[in-house]
Amino acid sequence: MTGTRSEPDFGGVVSQENGDQAPVDNQFYLALAPFDSFDDVTQLDRYRPLPDNWIIAVADVSQSTEAIQQGRYREVNTAGAAVLAAVSNALPDLQFPFTFGGDGASFAAPGAYSSIIKDTLAKTAAWAGDALGLVLRVAIIPVADIRARHLDVLVARFAPSSNVTYAMFAGGGLAWAERELKNGRYAVPRAPFGETADLTGLSCQFAPISAKHGVILSLIIIPRDDPTSFMELIQELLRTLRPYDSGLHPLPANGPLPAWTGAHLGHAIKTGSRNTPLATWAAKCLRAIVARVATLLGVRIGGFHEARFRRELVENTDFRKYDDGLRMTLDCSAELADAIDVRLEEAQRRGACYFGTHRQSAANLTCFVPSPTQANHVHFVDGASGGYAFAALNLKRNIAGGFGPETTR
């Protein structure tokens, strides 16, 4: 990878003492060489096993399907991204691998930070309950427990731009950890009412992003019986999509427009309160007007360069990922979505995979921006009316429909 990389606040190196313990080794993730071709997610030589003394943390919104059906997809996405923002702010010098799943998030970290992470996640769950009315389930699992199940957690670094990297996960351990969470094991209880995490930099300020080609396709594919056949399927699918690559990104080239509404989310992030004063709503509308004018005119506001930020935003967005399976949020035609479904149905019948898709007309963007004047901001995209949560529901239906026992998330 060429160019100078400026990692987000999910990154950095520390050599601090943690109580009586020796300095924590935070070099593991930084030492992984990033790759910039997404096709390489299927190359297992890109991945390295997590250190034995690390932990996996997983979180998801309980009953997210019902919340999304009530039109609360932005709240659900915000709760999932809040997990990563809170831990990043609690451990600002730690580089850790993470992944956003729409209605939740997962990450790995040195076990020496377990107490800080547990406290932070408990406070994040309390915030989600108190400010958003959502139940955020959290679990922390030692990597040693995963390996005792003859699974592993392998990590690679994908660089969608020269500004940020996102973690890719393989080995089956992350999917097992998420199942343990949903089965109520390794649970971290929420903090008492009124306690909250530091969510500085978290935002949901952009309007839903309409599909350019007709469909925003949320897609999840996981392995079934034969790992080799599964990887061959993923390679074939990525080759099939390559001619469409420039148009598959769900964001327009010049970035999304600011939202007119959603002040309640910004207020909840800043104050932990559901109640949004009228003045906050008015200020939100005024900021949206100013931002849209700045976007159209390409002008600076203070030290902030709107056009550059929006270009970096598009480059930094995580619309493709691999976490024990392929997840993508694609802007495509109905015909291409049909062709993908047909190909995956055939692969599922012959035992290569399980899959779930969901179609909608727009995408939603949730952001973590430590500094709007730096290039290392990260952005999490999901479908705006179901997204990964509904794709996962359809995945479970496919499994329950006679393809085999449910072993997925």
Summary of the structure (lengths in Angstrom):
residues: 409
radius of gyration: 20.2
end to end distance: 33.2
largest distance: 60.3
contacts: 1416
relative contact order: 0.17
helix: 41%
strand: 23%
